[in-house]
């Protein structure tokens, strides 16, 4: 991997508060000109939440108006065989994401005259998806050896299909594997080994040809994720800056091999967003970066190999005006940090 110099350019995690796909796309490309991402619209329909969105085509999957589960009563052996066949043949077109599940993606792909430096997509990670999707008995499929393995291979195909489509906009793609449930890793409620987590996440990452990142918006054991082949580690630097600073050796290793850190420094909660400025966020970001400079990482190297993002989903904000404010702050902060290069 060659060195990545994002130079503190802004991008986003994905989810937006809008229900209109075209309006969401318009806001994204207005603010994120260099690295736009397609907008997920969980407020639009249940099928667009991050768990249902990538479920289309999974063996035995049943999606109702408000529930998602694997129905074991039907035939899942045939669909499983077809999934494994597609995986072995790398037939990614067998498992697309339709407009019913991702209106924002298809509206984004229909945009014309975009000339970004890179384009970003996202897919729900196998740990989070496997812990959220249960069978008809209520058991999370990650604890079923067959279904858990199938889920990782399935999400790999989904990520690869999405990347192929995004390459129509830019040859430079970034795909984030979103793993919010990694915040529960190590707790009694999630009895998974580090080796199991790495294996599942790595399965998805290996299907991504371009740059690949992993996002977690909470506190976790970052050494597990940093032990994979990711190029970008993405975290909530606004609320959990200290959590990543506990792993300076691993972060330095990522940077030394040309990787990057995506700092989620703009808050996605209304009250916090209302009190912040680009100046206050600059102070907060530099404070979050300081532990790494004390462990042998040059500050300018850190700036060159950094992306700036909101702390997590912008769908948590009440209105499109609020998400516009978050993106406006993000761009202003980016411009301020880039002056130091």
NORLINDA-V323701 format. One record per backbone hydrogen bond with DSSP energy under -0.5 kcal/mol. CO is the residue of the C=O (numbers start at 1). NH is the residue of the N-H. E is the energy in kcal/mol with one decimal. If there is no record, write none. Layout:
co:CO nh:NH e:E
co:CO nh:NH e:E
This chain:
co:3 nh:5 e:-0.6
co:4 nh:6 e:-0.6
co:6 nh:9 e:-0.9
co:9 nh:308 e:-2.4
co:14 nh:40 e:-1.4
co:15 nh:314 e:-2.0
co:19 nh:21 e:-0.6
co:20 nh:24 e:-2.1
co:21 nh:25 e:-2.4
co:22 nh:26 e:-2.3
co:23 nh:27 e:-1.9
co:24 nh:28 e:-2.2
co:25 nh:29 e:-2.7
co:26 nh:30 e:-1.4
co:27 nh:31 e:-1.6
co:28 nh:32 e:-3.1
co:31 nh:33 e:-0.7
co:34 nh:117 e:-1.2
co:34 nh:118 e:-2.1
co:36 nh:120 e:-2.8
co:40 nh:16 e:-2.7
co:41 nh:44 e:-1.7
co:41 nh:45 e:-0.8
co:45 nh:48 e:-1.7
co:46 nh:49 e:-2.0
co:49 nh:53 e:-2.7
co:52 nh:55 e:-2.0
co:55 nh:58 e:-2.5
co:58 nh:61 e:-2.2
co:60 nh:71 e:-3.2
co:62 nh:64 e:-0.5
co:62 nh:69 e:-2.1
co:67 nh:64 e:-3.0
co:68 nh:134 e:-0.7
co:69 nh:62 e:-2.8
co:69 nh:71 e:-0.6
co:70 nh:72 e:-0.8
co:70 nh:136 e:-1.3
co:71 nh:74 e:-0.7
co:74 nh:76 e:-0.7
co:76 nh:80 e:-2.2
co:77 nh:81 e:-2.3
co:78 nh:82 e:-2.1
co:79 nh:83 e:-2.2
co:80 nh:84 e:-2.6
co:81 nh:85 e:-2.1
co:82 nh:86 e:-2.3
co:83 nh:87 e:-2.4
co:84 nh:88 e:-2.6
co:85 nh:89 e:-1.9
co:86 nh:90 e:-0.5
co:86 nh:91 e:-2.8
co:87 nh:90 e:-0.9
co:90 nh:92 e:-1.5
co:91 nh:94 e:-1.5
co:92 nh:95 e:-1.5
co:96 nh:98 e:-0.5
co:98 nh:101 e:-1.2
co:98 nh:102 e:-1.4
co:102 nh:106 e:-1.8
co:103 nh:107 e:-2.3
co:104 nh:108 e:-2.1
co:105 nh:109 e:-2.5
co:106 nh:110 e:-1.0
co:108 nh:111 e:-1.4
co:118 nh:36 e:-0.6
co:119 nh:174 e:-2.2
co:120 nh:38 e:-1.3
co:121 nh:176 e:-2.3
co:123 nh:178 e:-2.8
co:125 nh:129 e:-2.8
co:126 nh:130 e:-1.8
co:127 nh:131 e:-1.8
co:128 nh:132 e:-1.5
co:129 nh:133 e:-2.7
co:130 nh:142 e:-1.9
co:132 nh:134 e:-0.5
co:133 nh:141 e:-2.6
co:134 nh:70 e:-2.6
co:135 nh:138 e:-2.2
co:139 nh:135 e:-2.2
co:140 nh:143 e:-1.7
co:141 nh:144 e:-1.6
co:143 nh:145 e:-0.6
co:144 nh:148 e:-3.3
co:145 nh:149 e:-1.6
co:146 nh:150 e:-2.4
co:147 nh:151 e:-2.4
co:148 nh:152 e:-1.5
co:149 nh:153 e:-1.9
co:150 nh:154 e:-2.7
co:151 nh:155 e:-2.7
co:152 nh:156 e:-1.8
co:153 nh:157 e:-1.8
co:154 nh:158 e:-2.1
co:155 nh:159 e:-2.6
co:156 nh:160 e:-2.3
co:157 nh:161 e:-2.5
co:158 nh:162 e:-2.3
co:159 nh:163 e:-2.5
co:160 nh:164 e:-2.2
co:161 nh:165 e:-1.9
co:162 nh:166 e:-2.5
co:163 nh:167 e:-1.7
co:165 nh:168 e:-1.5
co:166 nh:169 e:-1.9
co:166 nh:170 e:-1.8
co:171 nh:173 e:-0.8
co:172 nh:119 e:-2.2
co:173 nh:211 e:-1.9
co:174 nh:121 e:-3.0
co:174 nh:176 e:-0.5
co:175 nh:213 e:-2.6
co:176 nh:123 e:-2.5
co:176 nh:178 e:-0.7
co:177 nh:179 e:-0.5
co:177 nh:215 e:-2.2
co:178 nh:125 e:-3.2
co:179 nh:182 e:-1.6
co:180 nh:183 e:-1.7
co:181 nh:184 e:-1.8
co:182 nh:185 e:-0.9
co:184 nh:187 e:-2.0
co:187 nh:190 e:-1.4
co:190 nh:186 e:-0.8
co:190 nh:192 e:-2.3
co:193 nh:197 e:-2.1
co:194 nh:198 e:-2.7
co:195 nh:199 e:-2.3
co:196 nh:200 e:-2.3
co:197 nh:201 e:-2.7
co:198 nh:202 e:-2.8
co:199 nh:203 e:-1.6
co:200 nh:204 e:-1.2
co:201 nh:205 e:-2.4
co:202 nh:206 e:-2.4
co:204 nh:207 e:-1.4
co:205 nh:208 e:-1.8
co:207 nh:209 e:-0.6
co:211 nh:175 e:-2.3
co:212 nh:231 e:-3.5
co:212 nh:232 e:-1.5
co:213 nh:177 e:-2.8
co:214 nh:234 e:-2.8
co:215 nh:179 e:-3.6
co:216 nh:236 e:-0.7
co:220 nh:222 e:-1.3
co:221 nh:224 e:-1.5
co:221 nh:225 e:-0.8
co:222 nh:226 e:-2.9
co:223 nh:227 e:-0.5
co:224 nh:227 e:-0.6
co:225 nh:228 e:-1.7
co:231 nh:260 e:-2.5
co:232 nh:214 e:-2.0
co:232 nh:234 e:-0.5
co:233 nh:262 e:-3.0
co:234 nh:216 e:-2.1
co:235 nh:237 e:-1.4
co:235 nh:264 e:-2.4
co:236 nh:240 e:-2.0
co:240 nh:243 e:-0.8
co:240 nh:244 e:-0.8
co:241 nh:245 e:-1.2
co:242 nh:246 e:-0.8
co:243 nh:246 e:-0.6
co:244 nh:247 e:-2.1
co:245 nh:248 e:-0.6
co:247 nh:251 e:-2.2
co:248 nh:252 e:-2.6
co:249 nh:253 e:-2.1
co:250 nh:254 e:-1.9
co:251 nh:255 e:-2.4
co:252 nh:256 e:-2.8
co:253 nh:257 e:-1.3
co:254 nh:259 e:-2.9
co:255 nh:258 e:-1.8
co:258 nh:4 e:-1.0
co:260 nh:233 e:-2.0
co:261 nh:263 e:-0.7
co:261 nh:307 e:-2.4
co:262 nh:235 e:-2.0
co:262 nh:264 e:-0.7
co:263 nh:265 e:-1.8
co:263 nh:309 e:-2.5
co:264 nh:238 e:-1.9
co:265 nh:267 e:-0.6
co:266 nh:311 e:-3.0
co:269 nh:273 e:-2.8
co:270 nh:274 e:-2.1
co:271 nh:275 e:-0.8
co:272 nh:275 e:-0.8
co:272 nh:276 e:-0.7
co:273 nh:276 e:-0.7
co:277 nh:281 e:-2.3
co:278 nh:282 e:-2.0
co:279 nh:283 e:-1.9
co:280 nh:284 e:-1.9
co:281 nh:285 e:-2.8
co:282 nh:286 e:-2.6
co:283 nh:287 e:-1.8
co:284 nh:288 e:-1.8
co:285 nh:289 e:-2.0
co:286 nh:290 e:-1.4
co:287 nh:291 e:-0.6
co:289 nh:292 e:-1.2
co:289 nh:293 e:-1.3
co:290 nh:294 e:-1.6
co:292 nh:295 e:-1.0
co:292 nh:297 e:-1.9
co:293 nh:296 e:-1.0
co:296 nh:298 e:-0.6
co:298 nh:302 e:-2.3
co:299 nh:303 e:-2.2
co:300 nh:304 e:-2.5
co:301 nh:305 e:-2.0
co:303 nh:8 e:-0.8
co:303 nh:306 e:-1.2
co:304 nh:6 e:-1.1
co:304 nh:7 e:-2.5
co:305 nh:261 e:-2.1
co:306 nh:8 e:-2.0
co:306 nh:9 e:-0.6
co:307 nh:263 e:-2.7
co:308 nh:11 e:-2.2
co:309 nh:265 e:-1.2
co:309 nh:266 e:-1.5
co:314 nh:317 e:-1.6
co:319 nh:323 e:-1.7
co:320 nh:324 e:-2.3
co:321 nh:325 e:-2.0
co:322 nh:326 e:-2.1
co:323 nh:327 e:-2.4
co:324 nh:328 e:-2.5
co:325 nh:329 e:-2.4
co:326 nh:330 e:-2.2
co:327 nh:331 e:-2.4
co:328 nh:332 e:-2.3
co:329 nh:333 e:-2.7
co:330 nh:334 e:-2.4
co:331 nh:335 e:-2.4
co:332 nh:336 e:-1.9
co:333 nh:337 e:-2.7
co:334 nh:338 e:-2.3
co:335 nh:339 e:-0.7
co:336 nh:339 e:-0.7
co:337 nh:340 e:-1.5
co:338 nh:341 e:-1.5
